[in-house]
Amino acid sequence: MLNKMKKLAYNRFGGIDVLELIETATPQLKPKTVLVKVRAAAINPVDWKFREGQLKLLSGRKFPQGLGLEFAGIVAQIGPGVTQFKVGDEVFGAANHSMAEFVVAKESKMWKKPSAISFEQASTMPVVGACAVMVFEKLISVNSDTEILINGATGGIGMYATQIAKHRGAKVTAVVSPKGIDLVKKWGVDHIINYRETNILTSHKKYDVVLELSDKLPFKAGKTLLKDSGVYIASLPNPAEIMLGLFGNLFSRKKYKLLGAVSNQKNLEILANYAQAGVLEIVVDHAFPISEYRDAYTQTESGKFVGKVVFSI
């Protein structure tokens, strides 16, 4: 096993210019953990929130700090007490600082990679895919009468949530940019709103669920689109909105719920089964070599892509 590896990191908070590929020690195993040789790691909007210092309560202020929350790769070594994986297994999972040649992940946050998809596709599932699963496993129940508006239907979480909602029988209205229209048509959504042509707030349509994935439709506006007992679900809210929404739940039949990722094996197994069965089309718009990290983040943060963008490592 190599003692050194390359890792994407930053030594101060800031813009894309603070990123660099550094050489650092290969992480050490602890009980119930697995060392994975990373083949792909997905980019997420939370990456730049960490890098810019918006989430210091979670990241702390000690540098250097790594990037990445999800990965796919090959098991290189197993720690004491690991029973579900062996060296050579193809896996995907969630772990901090996954944009590196190697990552250590907890056994409980990994699953075997479906053979039907690539490492690049698998690397997009553990966080945003788990978020989408949580919508339907924990936050809401849907059936053929459920009308759901998904704002940001071809983004990371949206790609999964839109397809899972249709698979479970809901009536889905997808809000997308022009470049996402063909995708959601393929996924069988019931209605399409091109946000460049139509302001959804001017619509008289009401929904059982508004799933806000774009960071552009705050609760105050989104709840106007809800039926009397509707549910608004936020993926990237600010602290003030969280307080406002949860306080409002005490007095209103329109409920505010906060979406978070729980990358446990149950959720990862659900995603793996969907992927293997062909229920999900996992769109990787672009796979960058990790050496092109500046270009990758510049283009991703500008909203150039649909689906997911990953690093191939």
LUMNUDREN-167465 format. One record per residue (C-alpha): x negated, y, z; residue number from 0. Coordinates in nm, 4 decimals, always signed. Layout:
u  v  w  n
X  Y  Z  NUM
...
END
This chain:
u  v  w  n
+0.0000  +0.0000  +0.0000  0
-0.1313  +0.3425  -0.0918  1
-0.2182  +0.5643  +0.2051  2
-0.1428  +0.8830  +0.0124  3
+0.1467  +0.9883  -0.2055  4
+0.2849  +1.2892  -0.3908  5
+0.5863  +1.4701  -0.2496  6
+0.7897  +1.7781  -0.3484  7
+0.7732  +2.0278  -0.0606  8
+0.7584  +2.3936  +0.0409  9
+0.5595  +2.5811  +0.3062  10
+0.7957  +2.8753  +0.3503  11
+1.1584  +2.9555  +0.2796  12
+1.2303  +3.1224  -0.0511  13
+1.3027  +3.0774  -0.4200  14
+1.1873  +2.8184  -0.6678  15
+0.8373  +2.9653  -0.6575  16
+0.7771  +2.8238  -0.3067  17
+0.8018  +2.4637  -0.4316  18
+0.4899  +2.2560  -0.4879  19
+0.3840  +1.8961  -0.5322  20
+0.1646  +1.8113  -0.2370  21
-0.0381  +1.5069  -0.1407  22
+0.0575  +1.3660  +0.1955  23
+0.0414  +1.0449  +0.3954  24
+0.2752  +0.7639  +0.2959  25
+0.5450  +0.7498  +0.5674  26
+0.5196  +0.4780  +0.8307  27
+0.7835  +0.2173  +0.9000  28
+0.9830  +0.1968  +1.2207  29
+1.2166  -0.0808  +1.3345  30
+1.5187  -0.1298  +1.1067  31
+1.3673  +0.0845  +0.8300  32
+1.2529  +0.0087  +0.4767  33
+0.9757  +0.1629  +0.2679  34
+1.1012  +0.2215  -0.0856  35
+0.8977  +0.3033  -0.3949  36
+1.1185  +0.5752  -0.5395  37
+1.2190  +0.5451  -0.9036  38
+1.4703  +0.8332  -0.9088  39
+1.5933  +1.1053  -0.6736  40
+1.8971  +1.3238  -0.7370  41
+1.9143  +1.7032  -0.7193  42
+2.1923  +1.8559  -0.5070  43
+2.3052  +2.2152  -0.4404  44
+2.2169  +2.1694  -0.0743  45
+1.8509  +2.1437  -0.1844  46
+1.8285  +2.5163  -0.2504  47
+2.0311  +2.5989  +0.0584  48
+1.7613  +2.4227  +0.2631  49
+1.4792  +2.5778  +0.0595  50
+1.6204  +2.9298  +0.0941  51
+1.6531  +2.8915  +0.4719  52
+2.0334  +2.8939  +0.4823  53
+2.0385  +2.5750  +0.6920  54
+1.7618  +2.6373  +0.9441  55
+1.9684  +2.4846  +1.2234  56
+1.9453  +2.1536  +1.0383  57
+1.6005  +2.1811  +0.8829  58
+1.4113  +2.3555  +1.1615  59
+1.1234  +2.5908  +1.0907  60
+0.8293  +2.3511  +1.0853  61
+0.6432  +2.3294  +0.7537  62
+0.5802  +2.1739  +0.5131  63
+0.9393  +2.0646  +0.4496  64
+1.0381  +1.8077  +0.1903  65
+1.3358  +1.8001  -0.0424  66
+1.5857  +1.5361  -0.1432  67
+1.8593  +1.3388  +0.0292  68
+1.9269  +1.0417  -0.1990  69
+1.7196  +0.7937  -0.3955  70
+1.7039  +0.4706  -0.5882  71
+1.4008  +0.2477  -0.6065  72
+1.2323  -0.0802  -0.5201  73
+1.1671  -0.2133  -0.1700  74
+0.7918  -0.2009  -0.1066  75
+0.7822  -0.3037  +0.2588  76
+1.0286  -0.3865  +0.5373  77
+1.0054  -0.2889  +0.9006  78
+1.0693  -0.5014  +1.2097  79
+1.4267  -0.6223  +1.2417  80
+1.5290  -0.5693  +0.8787  81
+1.7449  -0.8604  +0.7625  82
+1.9391  -0.7416  +0.4561  83
+1.6547  -0.6552  +0.2192  84
+1.3304  -0.8071  +0.0985  85
+1.0289  -0.6762  -0.0925  86
+1.1164  -0.6311  -0.4585  87
+1.4886  -0.5617  -0.4098  88
+1.6334  -0.2814  -0.6218  89
+1.8186  -0.0474  -0.3851  90
+1.9793  +0.2939  -0.3478  91
+2.0420  +0.4964  -0.0370  92
+2.0213  +0.8171  +0.1621  93
+1.7111  +0.9515  +0.3339  94
+1.5506  +1.2883  +0.3950  95
+1.2584  +1.3957  +0.1753  96
+1.3419  +1.1488  -0.1006  97
+1.1673  +1.3513  -0.3734  98
+0.8464  +1.1633  -0.3257  99
+0.6673  +0.8553  -0.4496  100
+0.7751  +0.6665  -0.1367  101
+1.0508  +0.7190  +0.1187  102
+1.1411  +0.5473  +0.4446  103
+1.5128  +0.4819  +0.4823  104
+1.7236  +0.3232  +0.7524  105
+1.8518  -0.0210  +0.6609  106
+2.2016  +0.0982  +0.7536  107
+2.1935  +0.3729  +0.4870  108
+2.0995  +0.1544  +0.1905  109
+2.2653  -0.0924  -0.0452  110
+2.1520  -0.3092  -0.3343  111
+2.1593  -0.1303  -0.6684  112
+2.4270  -0.2534  -0.9099  113
+2.2641  -0.4220  -1.2083  114
+2.5049  -0.2433  -1.4450  115
+2.3520  +0.1013  -1.3871  116
+2.0082  +0.2598  -1.4060  117
+1.7936  +0.3839  -1.1194  118
+1.8729  +0.7380  -1.2314  119
+2.2469  +0.6733  -1.2102  120
+2.2174  +0.4907  -0.8779  121
+2.0248  +0.7797  -0.7229  122
+2.3309  +1.0039  -0.7597  123
+2.5626  +0.7855  -0.5500  124
+2.4456  +0.7880  -0.1855  125
+2.5385  +1.1488  -0.0942  126
+2.7802  +1.3006  -0.3460  127
+2.9349  +0.9646  -0.4236  128
+2.9785  +0.8990  -0.0521  129
+3.1417  +1.2412  -0.0172  130
+3.3949  +1.1493  -0.2830  131
+3.4691  +0.8157  -0.1181  132
+3.5230  +0.9944  +0.2148  133
+3.7951  +1.2111  +0.0571  134
+4.0082  +0.9068  -0.0137  135
+3.9019  +0.6818  +0.2744  136
+3.9265  +0.9333  +0.5596  137
+4.0781  +1.2693  +0.4639  138
+4.3783  +1.1901  +0.2453  139
+4.5856  +0.9028  +0.1119  140
+4.6956  +0.9180  -0.2498  141
+4.9535  +0.7379  -0.4581  142
+5.1308  +0.7864  -0.7900  143
+5.3232  +1.0850  -0.6509  144
+5.0151  +1.2715  -0.5233  145
+4.9270  +1.5841  -0.7202  146
+4.5660  +1.6883  -0.6692  147
+4.3727  +1.9858  -0.8051  148
+3.9973  +1.9249  -0.8299  149
+3.8065  +2.2508  -0.8733  150
+3.4675  +2.1535  -1.0131  151
+3.5764  +1.8188  -1.1551  152
+3.2575  +1.7423  -1.3488  153
+3.0006  +1.8415  -1.0869  154
+2.8256  +1.5936  -0.8592  155
+3.1070  +1.5181  -0.6146  156
+3.3704  +1.6048  -0.8741  157
+3.2487  +1.3405  -1.1167  158
+3.3135  +1.0723  -0.8570  159
+3.6244  +1.2234  -0.6972  160
+3.8032  +1.2732  -1.0284  161
+3.7524  +0.9148  -1.1375  162
+3.8347  +0.7650  -0.7962  163
+4.1522  +0.9744  -0.7731  164
+4.2681  +0.8464  -1.1127  165
+4.1706  +0.4892  -1.0231  166
+4.3895  +0.5167  -0.7136  167
+4.6839  +0.6458  -0.9136  168
+4.6958  +1.0190  -0.8355  169
+4.8072  +1.2888  -1.0791  170
+4.4896  +1.4907  -1.1321  171
+4.4490  +1.8483  -1.2555  172
+4.0827  +1.9077  -1.3362  173
+3.9314  +2.2568  -1.3341  174
+3.6224  +2.2590  -1.5565  175
+3.4057  +2.4678  -1.7844  176
+3.4369  +2.4193  -2.1618  177
+3.1475  +2.1711  -2.1623  178
+3.3314  +1.9487  -1.9138  179
+3.6559  +1.9167  -2.1077  180
+3.5608  +1.6100  -2.3112  181
+3.4454  +1.4261  -1.9992  182
+3.7652  +1.4717  -1.8003  183
+3.9698  +1.3790  -2.1061  184
+3.7759  +1.0530  -2.1168  185
+3.8483  +0.9985  -1.7473  186
+4.2221  +1.0253  -1.8116  187
+4.3115  +1.3326  -1.6054  188
+4.6683  +1.4548  -1.6364  189
+4.6013  +1.8269  -1.6818  190
+4.2914  +2.0284  -1.7706  191
+4.2258  +2.3916  -1.6777  192
+3.9382  +2.5683  -1.8507  193
+3.8419  +2.8235  -1.5862  194
+3.6877  +3.0527  -1.8486  195
+4.0303  +3.0959  -2.0062  196
+4.2724  +3.0507  -1.7159  197
+4.2732  +3.1875  -1.3622  198
+4.4147  +2.9044  -1.1540  199
+4.5419  +3.1515  -0.8955  200
+4.7915  +3.2887  -1.1488  201
+4.9488  +2.9457  -1.1907  202
+5.2862  +2.8764  -1.0328  203
+5.1961  +2.5103  -0.9893  204
+5.1627  +2.3757  -0.6335  205
+4.9599  +2.0734  -0.5272  206
+4.9543  +1.8196  -0.2456  207
+4.5748  +1.8477  -0.2335  208
+4.3251  +2.1128  -0.3423  209
+3.9729  +1.9696  -0.3493  210
+3.7341  +2.2675  -0.3668  211
+3.3929  +2.1637  -0.5028  212
+3.2806  +2.4787  -0.6832  213
+3.2064  +2.7091  -0.3874  214
+3.4231  +2.9686  -0.5657  215
+3.7746  +2.9081  -0.4290  216
+3.7845  +2.9999  -0.0568  217
+4.0561  +2.8660  +0.1713  218
+4.2432  +3.1966  +0.1840  219
+4.2984  +3.1783  -0.1926  220
+4.3153  +2.8020  -0.2243  221
+4.5992  +2.7584  +0.0216  222
+4.8257  +2.9620  -0.2074  223
+4.8097  +2.6659  -0.4462  224
+4.9295  +2.4169  -0.1837  225
+5.2720  +2.2729  -0.1242  226
+5.4133  +2.3374  +0.2250  227
+5.2391  +2.0334  +0.3760  228
+4.9395  +2.0372  +0.1444  229
+4.5740  +1.9817  +0.2299  230
+4.2779  +2.1982  +0.1268  231
+3.9404  +2.0204  +0.1372  232
+3.6168  +2.2200  +0.1365  233
+3.2729  +2.0841  +0.0446  234
+3.0477  +2.3917  +0.0800  235
+3.2196  +2.6329  +0.3197  236
+3.0574  +2.9073  +0.5225  237
+3.0792  +2.9018  +0.9044  238
+3.3365  +3.1829  +0.9191  239
+3.5686  +2.9968  +0.6840  240
+3.5375  +2.6770  +0.8880  241
+3.6479  +2.8610  +1.2020  242
+3.9319  +3.0356  +1.0169  243
+4.0516  +2.7133  +0.8600  244
+4.0428  +2.5001  +1.1733  245
+4.2112  +2.7744  +1.3776  246
+4.4805  +2.8058  +1.1130  247
+4.5525  +2.4323  +1.1416  248
+4.7102  +2.5031  +1.4811  249
+4.9846  +2.7145  +1.3260  250
+5.0296  +2.6122  +0.9631  251
+5.1586  +2.3012  +0.7893  252
+4.8978  +2.3658  +0.5213  253
+4.5866  +2.1972  +0.6559  254
+4.2181  +2.2735  +0.6145  255
+3.9742  +1.9804  +0.6131  256
+3.5972  +1.9768  +0.5867  257
+3.4214  +1.7253  +0.3653  258
+3.0931  +1.5731  +0.4740  259
+2.8858  +1.2836  +0.3450  260
+2.8722  +0.9644  +0.5457  261
+2.6242  +0.7393  +0.3671  262
+2.6989  +0.4185  +0.5518  263
+2.6928  +0.0741  +0.3984  264
+3.0715  +0.0567  +0.3708  265
+3.0839  +0.3629  +0.1457  266
+2.7784  +0.2560  -0.0516  267
+2.9299  -0.0889  -0.1102  268
+3.2527  +0.0701  -0.2384  269
+3.0520  +0.2803  -0.4832  270
+2.8387  -0.0145  -0.5917  271
+3.1473  -0.2241  -0.6594  272
+3.3086  +0.0569  -0.8595  273
+2.9908  +0.1027  -1.0623  274
+2.9437  -0.2675  -1.1289  275
+3.3079  -0.3039  -1.2351  276
+3.2858  -0.0112  -1.4759  277
+3.5388  +0.1999  -1.2848  278
+3.2914  +0.4888  -1.2722  279
+3.1149  +0.6638  -1.5556  280
+2.8061  +0.8060  -1.3861  281
+2.6856  +1.0976  -1.5949  282
+2.3197  +1.1904  -1.5634  283
+2.2991  +1.5013  -1.7779  284
+1.9214  +1.5173  -1.7583  285
+1.6347  +1.3284  -1.5950  286
+1.3247  +1.5401  -1.5371  287
+0.9788  +1.4116  -1.4525  288
+0.9090  +1.5374  -1.1017  289
+0.6147  +1.7384  -1.2382  290
+0.8742  +1.9628  -1.4089  291
+1.0402  +2.0568  -1.0790  292
+1.0381  +2.4327  -1.1472  293
+1.2194  +2.3931  -1.4781  294
+1.4575  +2.1387  -1.3276  295
+1.5700  +2.3652  -1.0450  296
+1.5812  +2.6753  -1.2647  297
+1.8219  +2.5071  -1.5052  298
+2.0253  +2.3257  -1.2415  299
+2.0792  +2.6314  -1.0229  300
+2.1988  +2.8247  -1.3288  301
+2.4824  +2.5731  -1.3728  302
+2.3613  +2.4490  -1.7095  303
+2.4547  +2.0835  -1.6598  304
+2.7608  +1.8670  -1.5987  305
+2.7443  +1.5506  -1.3927  306
+2.4133  +1.5095  -1.2132  307
+2.0497  +1.5981  -1.2688  308
+1.7755  +1.3777  -1.1291  309
+1.4010  +1.3394  -1.1056  310
+1.2458  +1.0254  -1.2506  311
+0.9480  +0.9360  -1.0351  312
END
